[in-house]
Amino acid sequence: MNDKLRMENVTKVYGDGDISVKVLTEVSLEVNAGEFVAVVGPSGAGKSTFLSIAGALLSPTSGRIALGGEDITELTPPELNQVRLDKIGFVFQSSNLIPYLTVMDQLLLVAKLAKTPRKLAEAKAKELLQRLGLAHRRNHYPDSLSGGERQRVAIARAWMNDPEIILADEPTASLDSDRGRDVVQMLADEVKLHGKAAVMVTHDQRMLDLCDRVVQIEDGKLFE
Amino acid sequence: MFLALRELKHAKMRYMLIALIMVLIAWLVLFVSGLAQGLSSDNASSIQNMNADYLIVQKDADHRLTRSTVPEAQLADIRDFAGGSSAAPLGVQMTAVTKAGETKKLDATLFAIETEGMLAPPIAEGRMVDEMARDEAVVDISFKEAGIALGDVLEEQMSGQQLKVVGFTKGQSFSHSPVIHVNFKVWGSIKSAVSRGGTGDGLQYNAVALQAGAAKADQIGESISGIEVITKDQALQGIPGYKEEQGSLLMMVAFLFVIAAFVLAVFFYVITIQKMNQFGVLKAIGASSRYLARNIISQVMTLSVASLAVSIALTYGVAAILPAGMPFDLSPQLVVLCSVLFLAVAVIGSLLSLYRVVKVDAIEAIGRAA
């Protein structure tokens, strides 16, 4: 079971009948443990839809998708919720931290949703923050952090539940290139360290050398 | 509670404002309820505290004691059915009295009773009227505030009848005036003085009080013509002004509950709309709709319980410094009832927000630069 994410002939069609739009056509992708894959492509090519399907936020119209060896194609929305909680870590475009939680609580919330014992969760959160250089920011609220720090908190949050795969949606969009590079580097390091996988959607060409593999999406089709 | 409390703590100002509104509304609810209760007993405690289950009044008297007349002959009929000691005659006359030697009039209601019968009120001070006495009365303790003491003599306005105060009762009022209890000897002489003629046709009563079960009451109502058997509650409604007074206060309380529901609904709805994107993120990282719904409910509950606690304290605080004559009576049962209703209304008010939260799609989190 080496493939963390496997998508087979995934097609997504929005709408129905005359006005249907095919956003993804027969997309297949396999991401293995320890692999960091970048997905690039122009806007409107279907990157967000691709990520939403990989992230169990959307169901494909046809095709199959498996996460960490478990087929999730047929699951119900509440089951998908659980899958997202257990197997997927998200890093969003502008970090999307909860404004009224401290850095520490952002991480503990995830543990709480997964019903992890508090002691364990605290130890894990402390360790993650230490590793990502955020230990001194533990009790700060998001609005007093810099953009790079916020993105690092988001990465720490994504790792909190020990997911199979990290999905990052343009994590560097709101950062300058040095900060952005730091963040992506961190993501790459974590992937290698834990033998997990990560998929990053980006159109920032400067980050691609940090990734193991680059795939392109154009007009809903995926090219290696 | 994890999210709920942290958010309350972080956005103190925002939630303090809404809590303040809730405190004011709950305070008003409790205060008006206490006032309604107080006025109700101020108005009619004599009927409420009466040791009887039913009152028999004249048919077509509109349930009004003051309009009804029951002749002495009918009392005998009723007693035949009910048994002698479980039916007692009652005379009611609204009047005014003056303290002997003074000119200031005091409103009062005369209640004529059999002093050894079931309608005799408990005596708080002094003694009960003697059954045979020609000039004795027991009066409600509120007469003390008008400077009446034991042994004082009151003069009834219509007849000039002298009434010697031999005792005080507690919680006896009718139509917002204190009640003076007299025996039927005194009643008879007042009535005959007023009608200036003989009392050849015997005494007239206003009603007959009855201690009996529903079946017996029905039987009496059907067997004797010209009378109607009503419950004490119906008799209360028949007191002039009682229904209107309670009705308007009740309407105020009902409106306050509706207002509370809407204020909360709008507040949480707006806040929820504002946080749609956040809820999307939370769902994307695996929070279920149920978790988020619980979170909103616990926020509403925390706010409501805290506001209620403050307003209950405020209500009792204000009640403590009210003047003694103010009719205000807030029982713990009433407070509990109002509080439970208030919490229920708060939860109903938050349903709209819950609906929105359940409908939030986690996909909102993707591809948005928030």
Interface residues (C-beta under 8 A of the other chain):
Chain A: S48 L51 S52 G55 L57 L58 P78 N81 Q82 R84 L85 D86 F90 F92 Q93 S94 N96 I98 P99 Y100 L101 D105 L108 L109 V110 K112 L113 A114 Y141 R157 N161 D169 A173 S174
Chain B: F2 L3 R6 E7 K9 H10 A11 N277 Q278 V281 L282 K283 A284 I285 G286 A287 S288 Y291 D361 A362 I363 A365 I366 G367 R368 A369 A370
